[in-house]
């Protein structure tokens, strides 16, 4: 698939999806959201893709937010649709993606950029990264899941403060806040993240999808996550990966999962 605003690169099962609008600090316009949706849809079906790393081009920005120039004259209804479409097409799509998605935050992750990083399954940041939800400085609130996912990750009080002040935190503080799992030097960001992806790829990707569904169930209204866990746990016993994983362990050899 040809893209204008993103780049993709598959390196031995690790697909990098790179947001590529450097002149606009990788701000998410409508076309970029659509292209990201298309790239993730393709990655979902592609057996060669095991793990996705989502990052931004250049050394300055992961994503500096939704593209403000696109919605500055929107009405109430258009604003609502912008949030609903974006959440369905990209942010929820990434959060519920059946293969692991790691955000490699390489600079500014603001507004929709931080929301996108938070939709990923976990985050690694470079030491120059800056994160925040500045929407209240624009007379808005976060609309791509930020009011929900930020408190889940950092706690209600810190989320309230970040959203109310519209300020930015640096990578060190993001680590203290549990917003990112690791911080490394900018030059090492992709290599460091790939090493985590390689560790993940040694395990059963069929089990990984079940784990993503079970963990996400904890955050769904009206869903009992423990019941989902029981159901997903039970289903695992019917997979070839389970047969291979347990037999490899009992025969003291490395598992070679068929569900790869
Ligand atoms: N939407 C649209 N354009 C954006 C953008 C966004 N969210 N963020 C940056 N850009 C554009 C700028 O308008 C500028 O374009 P121009 O060269 O055509 O004027 C270009 O990207 C470079 O940004 P600039 O502001 O000149 O860089 P800077 O280093 O001075 O500042 C930021 C960097 C990130 C602090 C600043 O760009 C910023 O505050 N961006 C908006 C962040 C935001 O509020 N995001 C939430 C949106 S809901």
Boltz pocket constraint, residues with backbone or C-beta under 6 A from the ligand:
constraints:
  - pocket:
      binder: B
      contacts: [[A, 22], [A, 23], [A, 24], [A, 25], [A, 27], [A, 64], [A, 65], [A, 66], [A, 67], [A, 68], [A, 69], [A, 108], [A, 110], [A, 111], [A, 112], [A, 134], [A, 135], [A, 138]]
      max_distance: 6.0
